Amino acid sequence: MRWVTMASGKCQGGAVPDDWRLAGMAWSERALDFAYLFESFARPVYQTVFDRLAMESGAKVLDVACGSGYAAMMAAEGGAAVTGIDASERLIEIARVRVPEGDFRVGDMSALPFDSASFDFVSSFSGIFPGWERAMGEAARVLRPGGLFALSGWGSPRRREHLA
């Protein structure tokens, strides 16, 4: 089986790092474990980001690499209209259960299927890695003028230079 090493973006078995479908398959294999055993540990980060964004009710939020929708669920609880995109179909299925009123799609974060300037806020929690300039550019493209883009990541800041 081919798999993507999520931390490095390198692949085994000759796959190319930009193949978002391979990443989706890898994340789908343990979707429930991620959703219910790990993702809630990131709640303090999600809460800090949403508190700093000071979103008003009805704000349009896009979560890039939304996973199982935990952060989107928190934003929706605060009154936001949430949209999410992830490569993993199984994680998106969980997000749709968590936030039935949200718009969750399986897709490539390097080619977002949304109009330019269509979101008040864009977030990505450990979803966009160094070297993924196309994903960063797409996140900026769909953000309305004056909107805010929140990006977080795990690990040493020295290894996460794209967060600077």
N, C-alpha and C positions, 0 to 999 in steps of 0.2 A: 504494500500500500504506500502511496505517496502521502507525505504530510508536510506541513509548513511549520517551521519553528517560529512561533509568533513573536518571540522577543527579538530575534535577529533578522527576520524577514528572509532568511535563507531557506532553501528547500532541499529535501532529499528526494532522490529518484528522478532528477532531471526536470522538475517542475519549475516554472518561472515565478518569482515572487509576486508579480502583478496579477496572477491568476486568482482573483477573488473567490472564484467558485471552490478552489481547493481549500482556502481558508474557511469557507463556509462549511464544507464537509467536515473539516477537522473540529470546528467548534460545535457542530451538530452532534458529534458522537457523544459528548458528555454535557449536553445542553441542560438537562435537569440538575445535574450536579452543580454546574456553574450557577444556575438560576437560584437554587435554594440553599446551597451550602456556602458559596463564595460571595455572590454579588452583594448580599446584604452587608458584608464587611466594608464595602465602599460607601455606605450610606453617609458617614460623616463628610466625605469629600463632596458627594452630590449636594448635601445640605449646605455646606460652605459656599459652593459655587452658586447655587440658586439664591442663597441669601445675599451674596454680593451682586448678583445680577439685578436684584430688586425687581423681579418681574411683576407686572400688573396682571390682573385677571384678564384673560382673553389673549394674552401675548402668544404669538406664534413661535413655537420652539421646534427646532430640528435637532435630534440627537443622532450624530453620525457614529456608526458602529455601536448601535444602541443595545446590542445583546438582547437579553430577555426583558428589557423594558423597565427595569427597576428605577432608574433615574427618570425616565419618562413618566412613570407612575407618580413619582414624587412631584414632578412639575405639574402634572395634571391635577393632583390633589391641591396644589396652590392656585388652580384656576387657569393654567396655561392650556392652549390648544396644541397638542403634541403630535409630532410626526417623527418617525424613526426609520432608519435604514441599517441593515446589517447583511452580511454575506451568508449567515446561517439561517436556513429555513426553519429549523427546529427552535432556535432562539426567538425568531419572529413570531412563531406560533404562541409561545409563552407570553410575549409582549402583548399580543392581541387579546389574550385572556386577561392579563393584568389591567390593560387600558382599552376596553372595548370601543370607546369613542375616539381613540387615536388612529392615526393613519400609519401603519407599519408595512414596510416593503422590503423584500429581499432584493439586494442590488449591490452595485459597485460604488463605493464612496469616491472613486476617481472619475465617475461619470454620473453625477446626481441627476435623477429624473424630475427635477423641480425647476420652476422658472427662476430667473435671476431676481434678486432683491425681494424674495418672497417670505423671509423669516425675520422676526425681530431679534431672535437669539439662536445661535448655533452652539451646540456643545459636542464634545467628544471626550469621553472618559477612557483613557488608555486605549484609544482606538486608532489614532493616527500616529505613526512612528516616523523616526528620522528617515529622510529620503523619499517620503511620500508627498512630494510637492504637489502632485496633481490633486490629491485629496484635500490638501490645504487650500489650493486654489479654488476648488469646487465649493468648499465650505464658505470661503469669502464671496464667491460669486452669488450664492443664494441668500446671502445676508443683506438686508436692506441697508441703505445708507444710514449711518448712525447706530446700527445694530451692534450687538456685542457677541464675540466669539470666545467661548470658554473651552480651554484645552487643558487636560491634566494627563499625568502619566505616572507610572510606578518607576522607582529606581533612582539612581544617582542623577542629579541635575547635569553632571558632566557628560553623561551618556544620553541625555535627552535634550540636546542643543536646540532642537526645533521648538522647544517650549519657551525659550528665552524671549 
